[in-house]
Amino acid sequence: MDIIQIVGLGLVATVLILVVKEQKPMFAFLLAAFTGLFIFLFVIGKIEAVITVLEDLANRAGIPSVYLKTVLKIIGIAYIAEFGAQIVRDAGQESIASKIEFAGKVFILVMAIPIISVIVETVIGLLPAGGGT
């Protein structure tokens, strides 16, 4: 039960942060950041199994691997941007956190352009060519 370990680590880190925060706020922030980073790295290892299943499903469905890779990159950008924004919020910098989230959204849009293009081309290909009666 990995989630129990993660929650336990989070609770212990939270108690330590609350104890240390009054005397050493910078140390409390670093403890929070490193705890978050540790949890992030722990969870990243679990994602490999999900990616393997998705690749297998995409291969069986005949979906070109470039689309799956693009979708996985988009998901990765979303997770990394959210993680970074939360750490910056923990430091009390809401404005910078919002900019990180905005940058993540822009990168996601840029990555999605090839997929959007294929969808639009497919829809156009399905429409009747004449437009007349």
Backbone as CSV, one residue per row, in Angstrom:
resi,resn,N_x,N_y,N_z,CA_x,CA_y,CA_z,C_x,C_y,C_z
1,MET,0.837,-1.185,0.000,0.000,0.000,0.000,0.882,1.248,0.000
2,ASP,1.275,1.633,-1.177,2.162,2.785,-1.333,1.512,4.081,-0.876
3,ILE,0.200,4.200,-1.041,-0.470,5.439,-0.670,-0.370,5.678,0.832
4,ILE,-0.372,4.621,1.614,-0.243,4.771,3.068,1.134,5.348,3.400
5,GLN,2.177,4.888,2.717,3.517,5.433,2.931,3.576,6.909,2.552
6,ILE,2.963,7.257,1.424,2.983,8.646,0.973,2.226,9.540,1.963
7,VAL,1.051,9.099,2.383,0.276,9.882,3.342,1.027,9.992,4.665
8,GLY,1.634,8.902,5.101,2.425,8.929,6.324,3.576,9.916,6.233
9,LEU,4.294,9.875,5.128,5.383,10.813,4.911,4.862,12.248,4.920
10,GLY,3.733,12.470,4.250,3.142,13.800,4.220,2.751,14.307,5.595
11,LEU,2.181,13.421,6.404,1.780,13.813,7.758,2.988,14.119,8.638
12,VAL,4.014,13.276,8.573,5.231,13.514,9.365,5.889,14.822,8.934
13,ALA,5.996,15.024,7.620,6.601,16.258,7.117,5.788,17.474,7.550
14,THR,4.458,17.364,7.529,3.605,18.480,7.934,3.831,18.838,9.394
15,VAL,3.890,17.847,10.254,4.138,18.104,11.678,5.505,18.766,11.859
16,LEU,6.528,18.244,11.195,7.867,18.842,11.301,7.868,20.291,10.797
17,ILE,7.185,20.520,9.695,7.126,21.871,9.131,6.442,22.827,10.104
18,LEU,5.344,22.388,10.707,4.644,23.250,11.657,5.501,23.561,12.877
19,VAL,6.293,22.597,13.318,7.167,22.799,14.474,8.303,23.765,14.127
20,VAL,8.879,23.619,12.958,10.060,24.380,12.558,9.704,25.760,12.009
21,LYS,8.505,25.927,11.501,8.129,27.127,10.742,8.337,28.430,11.512
22,GLU,8.046,28.446,12.794,8.167,29.673,13.584,9.624,30.131,13.720
23,GLN,10.527,29.171,13.923,11.927,29.515,14.158,12.733,29.642,12.864
24,LYS,12.493,28.737,11.940,13.263,28.690,10.686,12.326,28.519,9.490
25,PRO,11.689,29.600,9.036,10.729,29.468,7.931,11.364,28.965,6.631
26,MET,12.618,29.335,6.374,13.276,28.869,5.154,13.493,27.356,5.214
27,PHE,13.888,26.847,6.367,14.073,25.403,6.511,12.739,24.680,6.354
28,ALA,11.666,25.280,6.871,10.333,24.673,6.739,9.932,24.598,5.270
29,PHE,10.203,25.673,4.510,9.887,25.657,3.085,10.703,24.596,2.359
30,LEU,11.989,24.508,2.660,12.838,23.496,2.012,12.362,22.083,2.341
31,LEU,11.958,21.874,3.567,11.430,20.559,3.959,10.162,20.243,3.160
32,ALA,9.295,21.231,2.997,8.064,21.027,2.215,8.399,20.746,0.756
33,ALA,9.352,21.505,0.201,9.721,21.319,-1.201,10.334,19.943,-1.431
34,PHE,11.240,19.532,-0.563,11.874,18.221,-0.728,10.890,17.075,-0.506
35,THR,9.957,17.251,0.409,8.928,16.235,0.606,8.072,16.104,-0.652
36,GLY,7.678,17.238,-1.200,6.902,17.218,-2.444,7.671,16.586,-3.582
37,LEU,8.952,16.923,-3.696,9.789,16.347,-4.748,9.929,14.840,-4.575
38,PHE,10.115,14.385,-3.352,10.232,12.947,-3.084,8.946,12.220,-3.492
39,ILE,7.813,12.779,-3.111,6.528,12.160,-3.478,6.363,12.148,-4.992
40,PHE,6.725,13.244,-5.647,6.629,13.339,-7.105,7.478,12.264,-7.773
41,LEU,8.714,12.110,-7.327,9.603,11.104,-7.918,9.117,9.685,-7.642
42,PHE,8.540,9.465,-6.485,7.997,8.159,-6.139,6.843,7.796,-7.068
43,VAL,5.986,8.754,-7.338,4.805,8.508,-8.167,5.188,8.368,-9.639
44,ILE,6.211,9.095,-10.070,6.655,9.009,-11.472,6.984,7.562,-11.835
45,GLY,7.589,6.831,-10.923,7.924,5.433,-11.180,6.701,4.581,-11.457
46,LYS,5.593,4.934,-10.879,4.351,4.167,-11.074,3.733,4.424,-12.451
47,ILE,4.066,5.547,-13.031,3.458,5.934,-14.307,3.951,5.049,-15.454
48,GLU,5.119,4.456,-15.305,5.672,3.610,-16.366,4.725,2.470,-16.740
49,ALA,4.104,1.859,-15.748,3.164,0.763,-16.023,1.964,1.259,-16.814
50,VAL,1.481,2.448,-16.501,0.341,3.017,-17.216,0.732,3.292,-18.668
51,ILE,1.916,3.843,-18.877,2.381,4.149,-20.225,2.494,2.870,-21.055
52,THR,2.987,1.801,-20.458,3.108,0.524,-21.162,1.741,0.027,-21.616
53,VAL,0.748,0.097,-20.753,-0.606,-0.340,-21.109,-1.172,0.534,-22.234
54,LEU,-0.974,1.847,-22.122,-1.482,2.744,-23.163,-0.805,2.494,-24.508
55,GLU,0.493,2.237,-24.503,1.200,1.927,-25.750,0.664,0.645,-26.368
56,ASP,0.408,-0.365,-25.552,-0.136,-1.623,-26.049,-1.523,-1.404,-26.665
57,LEU,-2.365,-0.649,-25.971,-3.703,-0.366,-26.506,-3.621,0.420,-27.809
58,ALA,-2.731,1.388,-27.875,-2.582,2.192,-29.095,-2.094,1.328,-30.255
59,ASN,-1.170,0.431,-29.992,-0.667,-0.459,-31.043,-1.774,-1.369,-31.565
60,ARG,-2.584,-1.927,-30.643,-3.667,-2.809,-31.067,-4.759,-2.054,-31.824
61,ALA,-4.935,-0.776,-31.498,-5.963,0.017,-32.169,-5.451,0.626,-33.469
62,GLY,-4.162,0.490,-33.719,-3.593,1.036,-34.946,-3.384,2.542,-34.908
63,ILE,-3.293,3.090,-33.719,-3.065,4.537,-33.579,-1.562,4.790,-33.710
64,PRO,-1.175,5.720,-34.591,0.256,6.015,-34.729,0.866,6.461,-33.402
65,SER,2.073,6.008,-33.137,2.703,6.272,-31.845,2.949,7.756,-31.600
66,VAL,3.056,8.537,-32.663,3.307,9.970,-32.479,2.158,10.633,-31.717
67,TYR,0.932,10.170,-31.924,-0.207,10.765,-31.222,-0.189,10.403,-29.744
68,LEU,0.109,9.144,-29.443,0.181,8.740,-28.041,1.311,9.475,-27.338
69,LYS,2.459,9.583,-27.983,3.587,10.302,-27.373,3.222,11.757,-27.112
70,THR,2.517,12.357,-28.051,2.103,13.754,-27.871,1.152,13.893,-26.694
71,VAL,0.181,13.000,-26.588,-0.766,13.052,-25.475,-0.038,12.836,-24.149
72,LEU,0.908,11.912,-24.111,1.663,11.674,-22.883,2.520,12.881,-22.516
73,LYS,3.093,13.542,-23.509,3.864,14.765,-23.235,2.960,15.857,-22.681
74,ILE,1.762,15.959,-23.236,0.802,16.954,-22.744,0.450,16.674,-21.284
75,ILE,0.202,15.420,-20.961,-0.109,15.054,-19.576,1.080,15.368,-18.678
76,GLY,2.283,15.064,-19.145,3.489,15.366,-18.372,3.644,16.854,-18.112
77,ILE,3.401,17.668,-19.132,3.482,19.120,-18.964,2.480,19.581,-17.912
78,ALA,1.270,19.053,-17.972,0.234,19.447,-17.010,0.650,19.103,-15.583
79,TYR,1.161,17.889,-15.373,1.576,17.479,-14.028,2.760,18.300,-13.529
80,ILE,3.748,18.518,-14.377,4.938,19.256,-13.959,4.586,20.719,-13.656
81,ALA,3.762,21.327,-14.507,3.359,22.712,-14.261,2.575,22.827,-12.956
82,GLU,1.675,21.906,-12.713,0.896,21.923,-11.475,1.803,21.739,-10.258
83,PHE,2.740,20.807,-10.348,3.663,20.551,-9.243,4.504,21.795,-8.953
84,GLY,5.056,22.389,-10.008,5.871,23.590,-9.826,5.068,24.740,-9.246
85,ALA,3.854,24.927,-9.743,3.005,26.006,-9.242,2.663,25.797,-7.769
86,GLN,2.411,24.570,-7.364,2.096,24.308,-5.955,3.287,24.590,-5.039
87,ILE,4.485,24.244,-5.488,5.675,24.538,-4.677,5.857,26.045,-4.540
88,VAL,5.662,26.770,-5.637,5.795,28.223,-5.586,4.706,28.826,-4.695
89,ARG,3.494,28.264,-4.748,2.420,28.726,-3.853,2.788,28.485,-2.395
90,ASP,3.421,27.337,-2.118,3.849,27.052,-0.747,4.808,28.115,-0.230
91,ALA,5.561,28.732,-1.148,6.484,29.798,-0.761,5.775,31.148,-0.696
92,GLY,4.460,31.159,-0.975,3.689,32.387,-0.876,3.722,33.259,-2.117
93,GLN,4.108,32.707,-3.245,4.232,33.489,-4.478,3.123,33.114,-5.464
94,GLU,1.919,33.545,-5.161,0.758,33.224,-5.978,0.904,33.742,-7.405
95,SER,1.466,34.933,-7.550,1.611,35.536,-8.874,2.509,34.684,-9.778
96,ILE,3.630,34.249,-9.257,4.540,33.411,-10.049,3.893,32.060,-10.335
97,ALA,3.172,31.508,-9.362,2.486,30.234,-9.568,1.492,30.341,-10.720
98,SER,0.778,31.464,-10.778,-0.176,31.662,-11.881,0.540,31.719,-13.218
99,LYS,1.714,32.323,-13.249,2.486,32.411,-14.500,2.988,31.031,-14.925
100,ILE,3.372,30.204,-13.969,3.791,28.834,-14.285,2.626,28.067,-14.901
101,GLU,1.441,28.196,-14.306,0.264,27.514,-14.847,-0.063,28.020,-16.247
102,PHE,0.063,29.334,-16.474,-0.190,29.896,-17.796,0.797,29.331,-18.819
103,ALA,2.077,29.280,-18.439,3.094,28.729,-19.343,2.788,27.271,-19.669
104,GLY,2.356,26.510,-18.675,1.977,25.122,-18.918,0.850,25.013,-19.923
105,LYS,-0.140,25.883,-19.812,-1.268,25.868,-20.750,-0.817,26.216,-22.159
106,VAL,0.098,27.176,-22.274,0.612,27.541,-23.602,1.368,26.372,-24.216
107,PHE,2.230,25.726,-23.426,2.981,24.573,-23.941,2.047,23.434,-24.339
108,ILE,0.985,23.228,-23.588,0.005,22.195,-23.927,-0.660,22.528,-25.261
109,LEU,-1.029,23.780,-25.450,-1.643,24.195,-26.713,-0.686,23.964,-27.876
110,VAL,0.570,24.324,-27.703,1.573,24.123,-28.759,1.716,22.646,-29.089
111,MET,1.759,21.795,-28.061,1.900,20.355,-28.284,0.656,19.766,-28.952
112,ALA,-0.510,20.362,-28.711,-1.763,19.813,-29.235,-2.020,20.187,-30.685
113,ILE,-1.307,21.149,-31.229,-1.568,21.613,-32.599,-1.560,20.469,-33.624
114,PRO,-0.581,19.563,-33.623,-0.628,18.478,-34.623,-1.884,17.607,-34.511
115,ILE,-2.313,17.335,-33.302,-3.511,16.511,-33.107,-4.750,17.274,-33.565
116,ILE,-4.822,18.552,-33.227,-5.956,19.375,-33.661,-6.001,19.435,-35.184
117,SER,-4.842,19.569,-35.823,-4.785,19.622,-37.292,-5.334,18.351,-37.918
118,VAL,-4.953,17.203,-37.367,-5.434,15.931,-37.902,-6.941,15.813,-37.730
119,ILE,-7.459,16.241,-36.590,-8.902,16.176,-36.352,-9.644,17.063,-37.350
120,VAL,-9.147,18.283,-37.550,-9.796,19.194,-38.496,-9.740,18.621,-39.908
121,GLU,-8.600,18.082,-40.310,-8.479,17.485,-41.641,-9.425,16.310,-41.810
122,THR,-9.581,15.510,-40.773,-10.489,14.365,-40.826,-11.929,14.832,-40.986
123,VAL,-12.317,15.848,-40.230,-13.678,16.373,-40.327,-13.921,16.956,-41.715
124,ILE,-12.956,17.697,-42.223,-13.090,18.282,-43.568,-13.212,17.165,-44.604
125,GLY,-12.463,16.089,-44.429,-12.535,14.963,-45.361,-13.874,14.254,-45.342
126,LEU,-14.588,14.335,-44.230,-15.892,13.696,-44.116,-17.018,14.530,-44.716
127,LEU,-16.775,15.823,-44.873,-17.809,16.703,-45.421,-17.972,16.469,-46.906
128,PRO,-19.190,16.629,-47.443,-19.368,16.505,-48.884,-18.606,17.620,-49.606
129,ALA,-18.033,17.259,-50.753,-17.131,18.168,-51.470,-17.885,19.294,-52.197
130,GLY,-19.051,19.056,-52.680,-19.722,20.018,-53.565,-20.290,21.230,-52.849
131,GLY,-20.978,21.071,-51.792,-21.629,22.178,-51.122,-22.918,22.606,-51.795
132,GLY,-23.270,22.033,-52.968,-24.507,22.390,-53.687,-25.668,21.541,-53.277
133,THR,-26.749,21.634,-54.004,-27.951,20.865,-53.704,-27.962,19.499,-54.289
